[in-house]
Amino acid sequence: MTAGDRRVGGERTVRVEVDRDACCGAGNCVLTAPEVFTQDDADGLVLLLADAPPAASGERVRRAADLCPAGAIHVT
């Protein structure tokens, strides 16, 4: 099990937090994991659709955090 992973019902999951104050609206997260992230229509900043996404999304969520130019995505 890697850092940030947990088991729920036998499946590995991650917990995600976003910092909208740090977000610059680049949209990399939405392109990488659209089942977890979207952008606010009003300001273009990140919105979290699921703070505990499905296990199958774990790698995409980590990749989205790595790609975020503002460091606004935190995986625990």
C-alpha positions as CSV (number, residue, x, y, z in Angstrom):
1,M,0.0,0.0,0.0
2,T,1.5,3.4,-1.0
3,A,1.3,6.6,1.0
4,G,-2.2,8.1,0.9
5,D,-3.9,4.8,0.3
6,R,-6.5,3.3,2.6
7,R,-8.7,0.3,2.3
8,V,-12.5,0.6,2.2
9,G,-14.4,-2.6,1.6
10,G,-11.2,-4.3,0.6
11,E,-10.4,-1.7,-2.1
12,R,-7.6,0.8,-2.0
13,T,-8.8,4.4,-1.9
14,V,-7.3,7.8,-1.5
15,R,-8.6,11.0,0.2
16,V,-8.4,14.2,-1.8
17,E,-8.5,17.8,-0.7
18,V,-8.3,20.9,-2.8
19,D,-7.2,24.4,-2.0
20,R,-9.3,26.7,-4.1
21,D,-7.3,29.7,-2.8
22,A,-4.2,28.3,-4.3
23,C,-5.9,27.0,-7.6
24,C,-4.9,28.9,-10.8
25,G,-7.6,27.3,-13.0
26,A,-5.2,25.4,-15.3
27,G,-7.6,22.5,-15.6
28,N,-5.0,19.7,-15.6
29,C,-6.9,17.9,-12.8
30,V,-10.1,17.9,-14.8
31,L,-8.4,16.5,-17.9
32,T,-6.6,13.9,-15.8
33,A,-9.4,12.7,-13.5
34,P,-12.8,14.1,-14.6
35,E,-14.7,11.8,-12.4
36,V,-13.1,13.5,-9.3
37,F,-12.5,17.1,-10.4
38,T,-14.4,19.8,-12.3
39,Q,-14.1,23.6,-12.7
40,D,-16.5,26.2,-11.4
41,D,-18.3,27.8,-14.3
42,A,-18.1,31.2,-12.5
43,D,-14.4,31.5,-11.7
44,G,-12.7,28.4,-13.4
45,L,-11.3,27.1,-10.1
46,V,-11.3,23.5,-9.1
47,L,-14.3,21.8,-7.6
48,L,-14.0,18.4,-6.0
49,L,-16.7,15.9,-7.0
50,A,-15.5,13.2,-4.7
51,D,-13.2,13.6,-1.7
52,A,-12.9,9.8,-1.4
53,P,-12.9,8.7,-5.1
54,P,-13.3,5.1,-6.3
55,A,-10.3,2.9,-6.0
56,A,-9.9,2.8,-9.7
57,S,-9.3,6.6,-9.8
58,G,-6.3,6.6,-7.3
59,E,-3.5,6.7,-9.8
60,R,-5.3,9.4,-11.9
61,V,-5.8,11.5,-8.7
62,R,-2.1,11.2,-7.8
63,R,-1.2,12.2,-11.3
64,A,-3.6,15.2,-11.2
65,A,-1.9,16.3,-8.0
66,D,1.6,16.0,-9.6
67,L,0.4,18.0,-12.6
68,C,-1.2,20.8,-10.7
69,P,1.0,23.9,-11.3
70,A,-0.3,25.6,-8.2
71,G,0.0,22.6,-5.8
72,A,-3.7,23.0,-5.0
73,I,-4.4,19.2,-4.8
74,H,-3.5,17.2,-1.7
75,V,-3.8,13.4,-1.6
76,T,-3.7,11.8,1.8
